[in-house]
Amino acid sequence: MTVKQNKWWQSAVLYQIYPRSFQDTTGNGVGDLRGIINRLDYLEKLGITAIWLSPVYKSPNDDNGYDISDYEDIMDEFGTMDDMDELIEEAKSRNIRIIMDLVVNHTSDEHAWFVEAKKGKDNPYRDFYVWRDPVNGEAPNDLTSTFSGSAWEFDEASGQYYLHLFSKKQPDLNWENETVRQKVNDMMNFWLEKGVGGFRMDVIDLIGKIPDEKITGNGPKLHEYLKEMNEATFGNYDVMTVGETWGATPEIAKMYSDPDRHELSMVFQFEHVGLDQERGEGKHKWDLKPLEMKDLKEVLSKWQTSLGDQGWNSLFWNNHDLPRVVSRWGNDKEYRVESAKAFAILLHMMKGTPYIYQGEEIGMTNYPVSSIDEVEDIESVNMYHERLSLGFTKEEIITSINGKGRDNARTPMQWDKTENAGFTTGTPWLHVNPNHKEINVESALEDKNSIFYTYQKLIQLRKDNPIVVWGEYELQETADKVFSYVRTYENKTWLVVTNLSNEEQAFKTDAKIKEVLIENMATPKDISNLTLKPWQAFAVEI
C-alpha cells in the first residue's frame, strides 16, 4: 500500500486565519467573518487551496475562542451563522475550502453541558467531564495545566475537583463517556453537512487521557476514539483532517495518518519548534537558546524521510501559538525580505502540505513589548506571574515573552499604511505593529519582487509539478549554515539551496542548472563553486 492516494489535500496549500486579527468591518476593533469574506479575492490571488479558520464558535473568550460555549453558534463579535454560511459558499466559488478548528478536548465552563454538570453529582451531564474526590484534602494528584498551576479546580458546591489541562475555564471532556463521543460526532456532522472542507483538531492527542495515571498525551484509547470518529463523521466526506499532536514522533504520526488505519489525513508535529529551547528537567518553552542549524536540518529531514508511504506531513513555520519565523530564526532587520523568502523556499519545496499563517506572506514581524500591560495572551500572563514568584526578574520574563509569546503572531493583519494598518476604524483589540507603514499588503502587491509573489509562485509550482508533492527527498552535505536538499521524481531532479545566515557561505556541487525555478536573488548560471550571499536561496532543475 502506498500513501499516493492523490487526495486534494496532498497538493494543497493552506492559509491560517486568526479571525480576531484579520479584518474588522464593524469598527469594534475585532476582526469578523464579514472581513474574511471581503478579503477572499486577495487569498484567491495568492493561490491557496483552503483556509484553516481558528475558532469562531460562541465563546466567552478566556482563551481567544479555544473555550467554546456553543459549537453550533457563532461568537457575536464575529457575526452570525448566516455570515458563516456565506463565507463557506463565497470561498467555495473561488475553489477555497474552509477548515474548521475543532476543539473537543475541553469546552468552556459556560457550555450548557458544564453548567448542568455543576448542578450535582447525580446530574445526567456530570459524567461529561472529569471529576475526582480530594485526596487528603488536596487535589487528586500533581498534574499541571499548560497555562501554569494545578490542572485540578475545586468545586465548592460538590466538594469535588474537575480536570482542566488548560485554563480553569476550560474543563476537560470525559472521552470515556460514549454519549460525549456521540455528541461530538453529531456536532462534526452538523458542520460537514454545511460543506466545510475538514477539521484542524486542537490538542487531539489529549482526548485519550487517563488523569489518575497522569497520562495526558497519547493515551491507550486515543486511536480507538479517532477510528470511531472517522467512521461516524469525516470518513464519509472528501475532506481533510489535521491533528495538533505536540508529542508526536514519526512512528506515532504514522499511526494517525496511515490511510489503512482510517484515522486522520495528517498531523502537525512540533519537533522543530522546540529546537531553540533549553533541554532538561524543569525547562520550558520560555527557556531560550540559539537555534543550531544542524538540529534543524536533522529534524526536518527526519520528518521528510521517515514517514515513508505510511504517513503524511504538515509543513509550517508559524501559527497563532508561535512567534513569527522571520523574527525568530531569520533576520527581521537588514535581511527581512531575503530571510523571509529563504524560509518560504526551504519549506514549500518539501514533501507535505504547507501552511501559511496570515501575514507570513508579506513578511510580518514580531512586535516586542516592554511591559506585561501590553500582553493579552493568557499563557504569557500566567507564566509572568508564576515566574516572578519564582525569583525571575521582570526583564528576563519579558525577554522570554518577546521570544516565544503567542501575541507575537496575533497582532492585526497589516493591509495598508493608514492608521491601524487598514485592520479597523476603531481601537484594535491588540496593538498594531508600528512597522505597518513599510510592511503591508498594499505595498507588497505593488512590488513585483515582494515576499507575496514568492509565496504565490511557490504555491503555483506545487500545483503544477508532481515532483513537489511526490518526489523523494535527500539532504545534501553542505556547510553548517547552508540547508540544501534534492527532490527526485520520474526522471526529474530539483536542487534546493538556502543560506540561513547573515554571512556568505561556500557551496559546491557537480550539478548543472537546466532551469531556475525560483530564487530570492539572481542565481549564477554556474553553481559548481558558489559563494552564497547572506540568506540567498534558490530552487533549480538540474
N, C-alpha and C positions, 0 to 999 in steps of 0.2 A: 504493500500500500504506500502510495506517495501522497504528500500533502498538496500536490499540484492539482488542486480542485478547480482552479480558475474561478474562484469566487470574486465578486466585485470588490470586496474589501481588501483583496490581496494586492491590487494595483491602485488602491485608493490613497488619497492624502486627506487627512482630517484637520480641521481648524477648531481649536477650542475657544469658545466664547464664555467669558465670565460676565454674566449679564449685568450685574451691578455697575460694571465699569466700561461697558461697551458703547452705548449711545442712549442718552436721555432725551425723550421727546416732550416731557411734561414740565420741565423746569424745576423738578423737585430734587435734583442732584443725584438721582439714582437711575441707572440705565434701565431699559424696559424692552418688552417684546416688540413693540412698535418700532423702536430704534433699530433692532436687529433686522426687521422686515425692510426698513428704509436703506439698510446697508448691504442687502443681498447682491445688488449689482456689482458692488466692489468685490465681494467674495467670489462671484462668478468670474470676474476679470482675473482674479488671482488663479482660479482654475481648480479650486478644491472640490472634493467629491462629497464631503459630509461635514456637518458641524457637530462637535460634541458640546452640548449645552450644559453648563453647570446648573445646579438645581434651580428651578423656577416655581416649585410647588409652594403651597401655603406653608408659611414658617414664621415663628417669632424671631428668627434671625439671631439666635445666640451664637451660631457658628456659620453665619452668612449662607443660610439656606440648607446647610447639611443637617439641620434639625427640623424634620418635616412634621407638620401637624395635620396635613391632609394631602395624601398622594394624588387625589383626583380633583384638585382645585389649584388655582394659580395664586401666587403671592400678590396682594393688592398693588404693591409698588410696581410690579412688573406688568400688570394688565389683567386680562380676563381669559377665560378658556376660548372665547371666540378669537382673541388675538393669537392664541397658541395654535388653533386650528388653521388660521390664516397663514401663520409662519410655516407650518408644515406644508401647506399647499403651494405657497409662493416659492418656497425653497425647491419643492419637487419640480415646479415648472422650469427651474434653472438647473435641473439634474443634480440638486444638492439634497442629501438626506439629513434628517435631524436625529442625532443620537442622544437619548435622554440619559441623565445622570441618575442611576438607580442607587438609593441609599436605604438599604434594608438590614444592615447590621443593627441599627438603632432607629428610634423615632424621636420626635420632640416629646418632652414631658407634657406638652399641651395637646398631644394627639388624643383623640377620643378614647383610644384603647387604654392609654396610660391613665387618663382621668378616671376611667372606670376601674382600672386595676387598683388604683389607690384607695378605692372605697372600702376595701376589706378583703380578708383572706379568702372569703367564700364567693367573691365576685367572679363571674364566668371569664372575665378578661385578666384575672390575676396572673394566670399561668402564661399569658402572652409575654411576660417579662421574667427576669431572673431575680428571684427573691431568696434571701437566706436569713436565718436567725443569727443573732450576735453570738460570738464565741468569747466567753469570759468577759462579757460586757463590751467587747470591741468588735471591729469589722471582722467578717468571716476569715479573711486572710490578707496578705500584704500585696495583692495585685494593685498596680498603679495605673492611673489614667494617662493617656498620651498627652493630655493637657495639664499635667502636674497633679500631685496629690493622690489620695486613695481612689481606687475605682469603685468603691462602695459608698453609697449615700444612705444615711439612716432616715427612715420614715417614722416620725414620732407616733403617728396615729396607730400603726400596726405593730410597732416595735421590731420591724424587720429592716434589713438593708436591701437596696436594689443595686444591680450592677450597671456601671456606665464606663465603658472603656475610653470615652471621650468626656465631654462636659457633663456635669450632673444634670443638665437639662437635655441630655441625650441618652435616656435609658436604653439598655441593650435588649433587643428582642430575644425571646427564647425559641431558638430554631428547632429544639427537640419537640416542640408542640406542633402537631400535624396541622391544626387549624391555622396557626400563624403562617405556615408554608402555603396553605391553600389561599389565604387572604392575599399574600404577596403575589402568588400566581395570577389571581383574579385581577389584581391591580396592573400587573405587567400586560395581561391580555387587553385590558382597557386601553392602554397606550398603543399596543401593537395594532389593535383594530382601528385606531386613529391614523395609522400609516407611518409611525416613526420607523427609523432605519435601524434601530437596535438600542443597546444599552452600554454605557460605561458603568461598571459596577464598583461602587465605592467600598473600600476595605472588605472586599468579598471574602478574603481568606480568613476573616474572623468569625464567620457565621457558624463554624463548627466548634466553637469554643467549649471548653469544659472548665468552668471557673474554679470548681472545687479542687481540680488537679493543677490549677494555674496554667492550663493550656489555653492560649488565645488564638494564635495563627495556626493554620494547617491542622485543625482537629481531625480526629479519626473519621467523622461522618461528613466532612466537608464535600468530598467528591460525590458522595451519595446524594446529598442535597442538590448539587449542581446538575447531576444527571436527571433527577426528578423535575427540576425547574425547566431544564431544556425540553424534556418530553412534554411538559404541560403548557409551555409558553413559546419561546422564540424558536425552538426547533422546528416549528410548523410554519415559519416565515423565512423569507430570503433577507435576513438581517445579520448584523454583526454584533458581537459581544466582546467587550474587553474588560478583564478583571484587574482591579488595583490590588496587587499582591506584593507587599513590601518584603516579605521573606522568601520570595521565590528563587530557587536555583534552576538551572536548565532542566534538571530531572523533574522537579516539581512542575515547571512550566509545561513540559510535555504532557503531564497528566491532565492539565487544564485544557490544552489546545490540540492534542492529537485527535484528528477528525473521527477516528474509530471509537473514541471514548464518548462522543456526544456530550461534551460539556460546553466550553467557550471557544470563540474564534481565536482569541489571543489574550495575552496578559501584558500588563505593564510590570516590568521588573525594574528595580531601583538600585541595582548593584553599583552602577557607575555614579549614581547620585551621591553615594556615601563616601566617595574617594577622597574628598577634602575635609573629612572629619577625623579627629584623633581616635585611635583604636584603644580598647582596653576597658577594664571594669569601671563602671560608673560614667563612661564617656557618652556624650550625646551629640546630636547633630550640631549643637551650639558650640562644641569644642573644635575650633577650626584649625586646619593645617593646609599647607600649599598642596595643590594637585601635582602628583608625579605623573608625567606623560606616559611612562612605561606601564603604569597601572591602568590608565585609560585605554591604551592600545590592547592590553591583555584582556580586560573585561569586555570591551565592545566586540573584540574578535571572538572571544569565547561564545558570546551570545549569537554571533553570526554563524558559527560553525556547529555548535553542539546541539542545536535543536534538530538538525538533520531534516528528515522528511516527516518528523512526528510532531512538529510544533510550528507556531508562527510568532514572529517577534513584533513588538511595537518599538518604534524609534522616536525618541524625543529628547530635547534638552530642557524644555521649560514646561511648567504648568502653573496653576493657581496656587500651588503649595511650595513652589520653588523659586529662588531668585533667578534673574534673567542671565542666561549663559554668557552674553557679551560682556556683562559686568563681572561675572563670577570667574570665568576662565579665559575670557577674551581680553581685549583692551578697549574699554569704552571711551577712551580719550583720543590719543593720537591715531589709533588704527581701528576706530569703531566700525567703519564701513567694511574694511578689509577683513577684520576678525569675524564680524557677523556673517559675511559671505563664506568665509572659510569653514565655519562651523556648519553652515547650511549645506555646503557642497559635501563635506565629510559625511554628514548624516544621511542626506537624501539619496546618495548613490549606493547606500547599503540595502541589504535584503530585509524586508519587513514593511510594516505600514507606518509611514511618518505622521507625526502630529505637530502642527504649528500652533503655538499659543499666541493669542491676539497681541498684536504689536511687535512680535518677533520678526515679522516680515518687513518691518520698517526700521528695525534695529533699536527699539525702545530699550532704555537702560534702567537699572535700579535707581531709586531716589533715596539717598542717605537721610536718615532722621538724626536729630541731635538730642531729642528728649522723648521719654515714654509717652508724653501727652500727645505726640503726633501719631501714635500707633493705635490701630483699630483691632488688629488680629488677636483673638482670644488666646491662642497658643503663645504668642510672644509676650503678651501682657502677663499671663500666669507665670511664665518662665522668669520674667523680670523680677517679680516679687519673690518667687521661690529662691532665685539666685542671690538677691540682696540679702535675704535671711541667712544664706549660707556663707556670706562674707565676701562675695564678689563685689567689685566696685561698679558704680553706675556706668563708667566709661567702658569697662570690659564687656558689660552686658549689652550696651548699645552697639559696640563693635560686632558682637555676635548677631544681633538683630539685623544690622545692616548687611552682614554677610549672608544670613540664611533665613531671615524673617519672611513670612508669607506676603506681607504688604508690598514687598518689592515688586511683585508681579501683578498687584491688584490696583495700582494707580490707573486712573482713567485713560482710555484709548485716546491717542493723540491724532486727531483728524486734521486740524489746521493750526495756523499760528495765532488765531484770535484768543481772547481771554478764555480760560478753561478748555483750550485746545479743541473747541467745537464739540466737546462732550456734552455740555449742559449750559443753559442760560441762567441756571440757578447757582447755588453753592454746592460744589461736588461733595459727595459723601466721604471721599478720601482725597487728600491733596493731589493736585495735578503736578507732574514733573515740570519744573520751570524750563527744561530744555525743549519743550514742545514747539517753541518758535523755530528751532532748527530741524527737529525730528518730528515729522508729521506726515500723514497720508498724502495730503495735497502736494507737498514738496516732492515726496517720493514718486508720485505718478508723473510729475513734470520732468523728472530727471531720468533719462533712459539708462543711466548707469547705476540706478539706485538698488538698494538691497531688495526692494519689492520685485524688481524684474528678474533678479537672480532666483528668487523663490518661484516666480511664475514659470521660468524656464526649467527649473528642476522638476516641477510638477508635470510639465509637458513631456520632458524626457522620460519620466516614469510611465506616462500614459502610452508613449509611442514605442518604447523599447522593452521587449520581454526580458532582456538581459538584466535590467534593473530589478525586476520582480523575481526572476527565477535563477539568475546567474550564481555560480559558485563564487565563494569569497576566499581570498588568500592574502594575509598580511605580508607586506614586503619588509625586508631588512633595511633599516634606514638609521640615520642619526636620531638621537633620543627625541628631539622636539619635532621631528617630521613623522606624520602619520600617513602612511601610503598603503594602498591595497589594490588588488587586481580582481575584477569580476570577469568570469568567462561563461559563455553560453552559446551553444550551436555555432561554433566556428567564429565567434566574436570575442574580442578581448578588450576590456576597458581598464585603463590605469587611472587611479585617483591619487593625487598627491597634495598634501596640505602641510604648510609650515605653521605650527601652532605656537609661535613665539615672536617676540619683539626684535629678534636678531636674525641676520642672514644665516642660512643653513645650507650645507652641501648636500646634493642629491645626485646619485649616479644610477644609470640604467642602460641596458642594451637595447631597450625598446626604441622603435621609430614611430613617430606620430603619423597616423593616417588622417585623423580629423580631430580638431579641438571641439569638444562637446560643450564645455562651459568653463569659465575662468573668472577670477576676480581682478586680474591684471594681465597684460599681454604675456602670452606663453611663447618662449623662443621655439623656432622650428626644430632645433636640435636640443634634446633634453638629456643627452647621454652623460654630460658632466656639467651639472647646473648649479648655480648659486641661487637658491631661493631667496627672494626678498621677504622681509617680515610679513607674516600672515598670507603669503602667496598661496593660492590654491587653484587647482585645475583638474578636470577630468577629460581624458583623451582616449580615442580609439587607437589601438596600436597594432 
